[in-house]
Amino acid sequence: MKSSFLTRPFYFLWTTQTAANAADVLYIMALTVLVLNQTESLISAAFMPLMRSGAQMLSGLIAPLLLNRFKLPALLLLSQTGQFLLFVGLAVYLQLTGKDAVFVLVFALVFAMSFLDGWTVPARNALVPRLVAHEQGLLKANSLISVSDQVVQFAGWGLSGVIVALLGPSPTLLVTAVVYGLAAAFTLGVKEPAEAAHLEQQPTDAAPDDRIAAAPASRWHTLTEGWKIIWQMPRLRLLTFMDIIDMLGGSVWVGAFTLAFVQTALGQGEEWWGFINAAYFAGTVGGGLLVLAISRAIGSSLLAAMLIGMAGYGILTAVYALNTQPFIALILVLLMGPFAELSVINRRTLIQRSVDKGVLPKVLSAQTSLLNLVFCISLLVMATLAEWLGIVNLYLLAAVLTLLALGVGLIGRQAFRNESAPGARM
């Protein structure tokens, strides 16, 4: 899907991230099965994803120090190569020790890999604006990345289950090591344009008064610069606040909640849980392709497209919560996907276009850490509320939170009406 706006280095970035995401899915599935088989403990198996999220959140907090020291392609290469080497060590260790493996060491290696992975997404999303030939290609680039992310999630979990069943957990880890190696190799093709090295280290929001002047590179300043920019720029503050509200309800689509809804509200078994998940991911893949197809029509109307996406997603979530027919539920989650992608892709593009490319990595690392924290809090809160409110009301609450985020966007849309001011990037 060539575009004159998308450069060769972008396609290398796209490929390496797709391969890395596929490797993540494979190794999580294989390790979960391995840990569960050998410990027969659900707690041990569930500890791994929780530890991964915690490591990525900690990594995001210190990411600005690395972003200030290394160029983004070098940081991405360091992350991918480090994960590859650590994973090779993990796979070889498990092959040699088998059932005698010490899982404290296994979890330590997983933590180290997740820590290295913590700055991958902010680095990737910050690189995208630098690797498109024109800002008109930014929405297309974000759509392509979103589609590949969803395809890996949609096909990856089912395919990885088949691979683990056919090969067994240990051989699957060796296959995963090869995929990680390919991801690291493709990273070598990610090169920034020459002018990227001379980017101004200040955001270019609406007016000169809102700009953040370059400050001495003390460690504290480096660590907090992204957070300060988010707080001081009305547009970024609004988008981040909307993201937080929306994320609070987003955890209801985690497996345990969707399974409880299928069993309680729809009166169906685990097979319908699989159908609902497949329909949702199919909808998000279709949504990403739709945004890609209509990117020219969206043009500069990113805010309107984002708000339409949030409105559609919130309304469909409310209808889904009240519905009791399984086939209608499938249709509803299939329709949610395009609206969800319309919201997410345009919000990401708005953030990328609202900040100067030089400070964008620090802003994105701050947002990623914050949203990881919010998601963990949301999981704990929603699990508690599910017992108190019931699963149907939990989904209604999620719909209300999305519509509340929509209301915040409508009320604060004045923050986006400053495109004529000097230095605006909208």
N, C-alpha and C positions, 0 to 999 in steps of 0.2 A: 504494500500500500504506500507507494512512493508519493512524496509531496515535495515541491520545490522549497517549501519552508523548513523541512526537516533534514538535518545534515547527517552525514555518514557517522560522526561520533555519537549522535543521538541514537541511531540504530544499534550501535555497539552498547550504549547504556541500556537501552530497552532490552536487548538480548541478555546481557549479563544479569540484569535484575530478574528477568523471567526465569533464567536458569537457577539463580540463587533462591528464589521463592519456591521453585519446584523441589530443590534439594531440602529446604526447610520442612516442607510438607512430608517428604519421604522419611527424613530422619526422625521427625516427631512421632510419626506413626510407628516406625520400626522400634524406636526406643520405648514408646509407651507399651507396646506389645511385649517387649523383652522384660521390662521392669514388672509388668503385671504378671507375666508367666513365672518369673523367678521369685517375686515377693508375695504374690497373691494379695496385694494390698492396694486398694483403690486410692488410699491416701497418698501412697508413694507415687502412683501413676499421675495423680492430680497435682502433685507438688511440682512437677516439671514445668507445665505451662505457666503456673503462678510464678515460679522462680525466673523463667524467661522474661516475663513482663516486668518483674522487679529489676532484673539486670539491665534491661533496655531503658527503663526509666532513669536509673542511676547513670547509665552511660550518656543519656541525653542531657543530664545536668552538667556534666563536665565536657560535653562535646564542643562548646565554644572555644575552650582552650586549644583543642586540636584544630578546629576550623580556622583559628587565628594563626596557627603555625604551619599548616600544610595546605597545599592547593587541593581543591575538591577531588579531582581525579586521583591524586596520590593517596588521599584519605580513603577513597573508595577501594583502591587497590590494596591498601594496607588492611582494610576490613575484610575483603574477600579472601586475600591470601592467608591472613591470620586464621580465619574460620576454616579454610581448607586444611591448613597444617594441623590445627587442633582436632579437626574431625578425623583426619587420617590417624592421628594418635589414638583417638577414642575408638575408632573401628578396629585398629590393630590390637589394642588392649583387650577389647571384648572378644576378638577372635582367639587370642592366646589364653585368656582366663576362663571364658565360657561362664558356667554357673558359679564359679568362684570369684567373679568380679565384685569389687568393693564399690557399692553404689554411691558412697560419699564422693569417691574420685570421679565417677561418671557424672554426678550432678555438678561437681566443681568444673569439669570440662564444658558441660552444657552452659553453666553460668558464664564462663569466660567467652564462649562463642556468642552468647546472647549479648554480652557486654560489647563485643566488637560490632555486633549487628545494630547496636543502638543508634549509631550515627549514620547508618546506611540510608534510611528513608529521608531524613532531612537533607543529607548530601545529594541524594538523587533528585529530590524535588527542587533543590536550589540550582542544580546543574541544568535542569530542563530549559529554563529561560535563556541560558547562555548557549545552548546547543541548537536553538531554532534560528533560522535565518531572518525571521521577521516575527513580530508579536502576533500577527494573524495566525501563525502556526502554533502558538502556545496552547490554544484550546484543543487543537488536533493532537498535539503531543501528549497532553494530559489524558485525552480520551484513549489513545493507544495504550498508554501505561495502565490505565484503569481496566481496560478490556483484558489485557494480559494478566493482571493481578487476579481478576475475577475468574478467568478461564483456568488458571492454576488452582484456585480454590475450588472451583466447580468440578473440574476433572481430576485434580490432584488427589483429593482425599479418597475418592472411589478407586482410582487407578493404583494409588499407593497400597491400599488394602489388598488389592489383587496381587501386587508384586510381593508384599510381605507373605501372603498366603502361599504363593507359588515357590518363592525362594527361601523363605524363613527370615527372621529378623536380622541375623548376623550378615548373610550375603547381601541383604538389601542395604545395609550400612556401607558395604564396599561399593555398590552401585552409586549410592549417594555421594561418596567421596569423589567419584569420577565426575559427577554433575557439578559438585563444588569446584573441582579443578577447572572445568570448562568455564564456569562463571568468573573465576579469577583470571583466566586467559583472555576472555573477551573484554575484561576491564582495561587491558592494555590498549585497546582501540579507542578509549574515551579520552579525547583531547579537547581542552578548552581553546577557543579562539585566542589569538595573541592579545587582543584588546582586553580580555577578561582579567589579565594581570594588573591592569591599570584602572580598575573600577574605583570610583569614589567610595570611601567608607562612610557614607551617610545615606539615609533613606531620602527619597524624593517624593514626599507626600504633597498634600494640597498647596501649602504655602510655605515660604521661607521660614516663618516663625515656628512651624511644626517640625522642622528638620532637626536631626540630632547631630550635633557637631562631633567631629572626630575627637576622641579623648585619648589620654595616655594609655598605653597598653598594659595597665596593671592587671593582675589576675582577677581581682574582684570586678573591675570594670568589664573585662572580657566575659566573665561568667554571667554578669547581670545585664549586659548591653541589650541582648535580644528581648529580655523581659521589659526593660525600660522603653524600648521602641514600641512594643505592643501597647504599653500603658499610655504613652504620650501621643500616639497617632490614633485619632478617633476612628478611622476606617478599620485599622487592625484590631483595635479594642472591641469594636462592634462585632467583627467577624469571629473573633476568638470567643466572645461571650455567647454568641449564637451557637458556636461549635460545642461549648461546654454544656449548654442547656440540652442540645440535641443528643450529645453523647450520654447524658444521664439516663436517657430512655433507650439508647441504642443497645444496651446489654441484654434486653429482653429477647434478642435473636440468638443468644448463646444457646447451645444444644439443650441444656437441662430445662430451660424455660419453654422452648418450642416443643419439646417432648411432653412436658406437663400440659401444655395447651392442647396438643393433639389428643392426648388421652382424656383430659377433663372436659374441654369445650366441644371437641369434635367427636369424642367417643370412639376413637380409632386406635389401632395398635402401632407398633414401632415402624411398620412399613410405610405408614402415612407420614411419619416423621421424616423419613428419607425422601418421600415425594415432595413434601413442603420445602425441605432444604434445597432439593434439586430445582424446583420451580423458582425459588427466590434467586438462586445463583444464575439460573438461565435468564431471569429477568434483568439482573444487573449486567450480564454480558450483553444482552440485547440493548440495554440502556446505554452502555458505553459506545456501542456501534451506532446507535441513534444520534448521540451527541456528536460523534465523529462526522456523521453524514450531514448534520444540520449546523455544523460549526460556522460555516459561512453565513447562514441565515441569522444565527445568534449575534455574530459581529461584536459590537460593543455593548450589547444588552445583557451583559453577564449577570448583573444584579437581578434584573427581571426574571431571567431564566432560572437563577438559583431560588428565588422566592416561589416561582411556579412549581419547581421541583419539591420544595418543602411542603407547600400546600397540598399537592397531590399525594405525597407520601403520608402526611399526617392524617388526611381524610381516609385514605385507604386502610391505614393501620386501625383507625377507629371502627370502620366497617368490618374489618377482619376480626376484631375483638368481639364484636356482637354477633358474628355469623356462626352458625352451627352446622352448616353443610360442607362436607369435605371437598367436594369438587369446586364449589364456589370459593373456598379458601385457597385452593390451588390457583385459580384465576386471579384472585386478589393479590397473592404474593408475586405472581408473574408480572402483574401490572405495577407493583410497587417498585420493581427494579429500575425501570427507566426513569421514574421520578426521583428515586434515590440517587442515581448516577447524575441526573441533571443538576441536582443540588450539590453533590460532593465535588464534581469536576469543575463546575463554575465557581464554587467557593475557593477551591485550590488555585484556580487561575486568577481570581480576584486578589488573593494574597500575594501571589507571585508578581502581579502587575502593580501592586501598591507600594512595594519596597524596592529600593535600589538593590541591584544584584550583588553588590559588595557586602551588604549586611543581611541579605536574605537567609543565608545558612544559619546565622545565629538566631534569627527570628523563628525559623522553622524548628530548630532544635529545642527552643524554649516551648513552642506550641506542642511539639511531640511529647515532651516530658509532662507537660501539664495535662494533656489529653489522656496519656497513659495512666496518670494518677486518678483522673476523673473516672476513667473506665473501671479501674480497680475498686474505687469507692462505689460506683454504680452497681457493680456485681454484688457487693456485700449488702447494699441498701435494698436492691431489688429482691434479693433472696429473702431478706427479712420481711419486706412488704408482701411478698407472694404468700407467706404464711398468714398474714393479717388480712390482706385485701382479697386474696383469691387471684388466680391466674388471669381470669378475664379482665378484672379491674386493673391488673398490672399492665396489660396491653393498652387499655384505655388511658392509663396514666402516661404511657410512652407516647401515645398519640397527642395527648394534651401538651406534653413537653415539646414535641416537634412544632405544634401550632403556636406555642408560646415563643419559641425561637423565631418563628415566622413573624409574630407580632413585634418582637424586638427589632427585627430587620426592617419592617415597614415603618416603625416609629423613628428609627435611626437612619433612614435612607438619605437624610440630608448630608451625612458624612461622605457620600459618594458624588455629591453635586458640586465638585470643585475642579472639574477637569480643565477648565480654562486657566487655572492658576499656573504660574511658572513652575516647571519641574514635575507636574502631575504625570503619573504613569498610567492612568486609566485610559 
